[in-house]
């Protein structure tokens, strides 16, 4: 089992910056993929960005050039730096990991971008 604890959400004006972090504990030695998803009210959960153990990254088109995902394998933590935020980035952001066959989700953290 992998436990995930997210932090860093909040309220920011359009054009601003927020940073999210997600610390993993438990069976962390097997974590390969770490990712951030988001779910806006009334919409499906969508992938924002992912990063493998070897730092290969993937981004949703809507955030490319504005968001940066990174990870610290020693601390078993994944980060999401969000710049040039837009009101449409408003959502609950969820941390996600794949550790062997085990998929784990964080509890979610609210990000609200005001116009």
C-alpha positions in Angstrom: 0.0 0.0 0.0 1.1 3.6 -0.7 -0.3 6.5 1.3 -0.2 9.9 -0.4 -0.5 13.3 1.4 -0.9 16.4 -0.7 -0.3 20.0 0.2 -0.1 23.4 -1.4 -3.5 24.2 -2.9 -5.3 27.5 -2.4 -6.7 30.6 -4.0 -4.7 32.6 -6.5 -5.4 35.3 -9.0 -5.2 34.6 -12.8 -1.6 34.8 -13.9 -0.3 33.8 -10.5 1.7 30.8 -9.3 1.0 27.9 -7.0 3.1 24.8 -6.1 1.7 21.5 -5.1 3.5 18.6 -3.4 2.6 15.1 -2.6 4.6 12.9 -0.2 4.3 9.1 -0.5 4.8 6.6 2.3 4.4 2.9 2.6 5.5 0.6 -0.2 7.3 3.4 -1.9 10.3 1.4 -3.2 8.2 0.1 -6.0 6.7 3.4 -7.2 7.3 4.0 -10.9 4.8 6.5 -12.1 3.8 9.6 -10.2 1.2 12.0 -11.6 -1.2 14.8 -11.0 -4.8 14.6 -12.1 -7.5 17.2 -11.7 -11.3 17.3 -11.6 -13.3 20.4 -12.1 -16.9 20.6 -11.0 -19.1 18.7 -13.4 -16.2 17.4 -15.4 -14.3 14.1 -15.6 -11.0 13.7 -13.9 -8.2 14.3 -16.3 -4.4 13.8 -16.4 -2.4 17.0 -15.8 1.1 15.7 -15.8 3.0 12.5 -15.1 6.6 11.6 -14.4 8.4 8.2 -14.3 11.1 7.1 -11.9 13.6 8.0 -14.6 12.1 11.5 -15.0 10.3 11.0 -18.3 7.5 13.5 -18.3 4.1 13.9 -20.0 1.8 16.9 -19.9 -1.8 17.7 -20.9 -1.8 20.1 -23.9 -3.7 22.6 -21.8 -0.8 23.0 -19.3 2.3 22.6 -21.5 4.7 25.5 -21.0 2.9 26.6 -17.8 3.2 23.6 -15.4 6.2 21.6 -14.4 6.2 18.3 -12.7 9.2 17.0 -10.8 10.0 14.4 -8.3 12.5 13.6 -5.5 13.0 9.8 -5.4 14.9 10.1 -2.1 12.0 11.9 -0.4 9.4 10.0 -2.4 7.7 13.3 -3.2 6.2 14.6 -6.4 5.8 18.3 -7.1 3.7 20.4 -9.5 4.8 24.0 -10.2 1.9 25.9 -11.8 2.6 29.2 -13.5 0.4 31.6 -15.5 -2.6 30.1 -13.9 -6.0 30.6 -15.6 -9.5 30.4 -14.2 -10.0 27.2 -16.2 -7.3 25.6 -14.1 -9.7 25.7 -11.1 -10.2 22.1 -9.9 -9.4 19.6 -7.2 -5.9 18.3 -7.9 -5.2 14.7 -7.0 -1.8 12.9 -6.6 -1.6 9.5 -8.2 1.0 6.8 -8.1 1.6 3.4 -9.6 3.6 0.9 -7.6 3.7 -2.4 -9.3 0.0 -3.4 -9.7 -1.1 -1.0 -7.0 -2.7 2.3 -8.0 -3.1 4.9 -5.2 -4.8 8.3 -5.0 -4.3 11.2 -2.7 -7.2 12.9 -1.0 -7.1 15.9 -3.3 -6.3 19.6 -2.8 -8.4 22.5 -4.1 -6.9 25.0 -6.5 -9.0 28.0 -7.3 -8.0 30.7 -9.8 -9.9 33.9 -9.7 -10.3 36.1 -12.8 
